[in-house]
Amino acid sequence: MWKSFTPPGWLWQPGCRIYFRQPGCLFLLVFSGVEYYHIYISNEAEHGKTVEEGYGVIQVKVKVILNPVAGRGRALKAKPQILKALLAYNAELHLEETKGDYHATEIARQAVRAGFDLIVVAGGDGTINQVVNGLGEERIPIGIIGCGTGNDFARALGMPADPVAAVHRVMTGETQLVDLCRVNQRYFVSSVGIGFDGEVAFHANRGFRWVRGKTAYLCSIFKTLFSYRAQRIKLTVDGLVMEFNSLLVAVTNSPTYGGGYKINPEALINDGLFDVCAVQYMSRPEIIACLPLLLPGWHRSLKKVRMAKGRSITVESAEPFYYQLDGEVLTDKSLRFTMLPRALAVKGARVEPLSGLEVAEEKPARAKEA
Ligand SMILES: [Mg+2]
């Protein structure tokens, strides 16, 4: 088991600790204010084994991208546990903390160039989104440790909520291919929400950081109730055109969004299809009455709700609209969605064993009224 102590004065820095298994064998220096973590093997023997026998030659280069502000600091709090769990494996670790918008994208891009074998992301859907946008269509496996506000992508992958359990799953699990989604020039992994959704995400990101998950989303919904206005939207799903005064349009590849709300309960992340939930404009009392149905996914039975599946989707409006992309808020007047089936490799994911491409070809997409 790992033990730790504060190092002597000549080595001490704020937050510095040394972790070791046995004195003089394998130890880890941890500086909370320094980006990089290194493993040193200082002795050739532990428990009577040589380095090669005990640990093997270091083979796997792992980049850990940790967002210290994800989930109100949840990732930062879990950092020592995550590192200790990773040290149990035969890997060369290189941890880097993000320092602002799109930094994770740049780190991921550099990790591709540097030849890392695995990128472990400790953060929320927004951090994963940035990493995926840095990878592009490179098939370097990523591992997900869900430490964010919503964690809907981690949920869709069947990853454990506990960070240590998630590390063990990433390091011991098999690599699965899931769909990668693109809207205009940006990749996403979980969801895009247009209209009401976009404003809800806007308020969730700006004003409700003291609460997490569904509660944060619920607070944002009530705030948005008093600011949202109906917008004329033209939605096209595989050639089928729907034009209506919109409350929201959610195009997702994961069944949940907003921290667990089952907006598209039938969505699969490896079927090669987008799931679409389109809702016509509702009054405030209607929204309040229908809101409880969203949590278990019962909103599909409402008259003003249309559910659809498709591979090629466009959303257009005469006026710019807010939309959220894996939690990040953006504005545009036209969105074109493209599906890249099984283009994202995720280590440790537990997904239904089906071929998304075959399913998409056998069952042509069609819109339906639930
Ligand atoms: Mg899908």
Boltz pocket constraint, residues with backbone or C-beta under 6 A from the ligand:
constraints:
  - pocket:
      binder: B
      contacts: [[A, 179], [A, 252], [A, 253], [A, 254], [A, 267], [A, 268], [A, 269], [A, 270], [A, 271], [A, 272], [A, 273], [A, 274], [A, 275]]
      max_distance: 6.0
